[in-house]
Amino acid sequence: NQCYVAYANYSGYEDAIHYCGLSSIVGPQGLILNQTGQQEGLVGAKLDRNALNASRNATPYLLDRRPELYRQLANQ
């Protein structure tokens, strides 16, 4: 969606449930910028506004929106 995503997940076990971890920060082109792995951890990354703008300029899919098709839904 050409935005940055920060995803946090549990890691380890809770009763019979195993959580895989892999908390991540992902860039606007879908590349993983940083990830914790399967252990507990803290993840951080530098977000680059120029990378975001370049992604949006290269693929301007938001120009294809047709708000007239969903405007009525948004106003309910």
Buried (B, 14 or more C-beta within 10 A) or exposed (E): EBEBEBEEEEBEEEEEEEEEBBBBBBBBEEEEBBBBEBEEEEBEBEBEEEBBEBBBEEEEEEEEEEEEEEEEEEEE
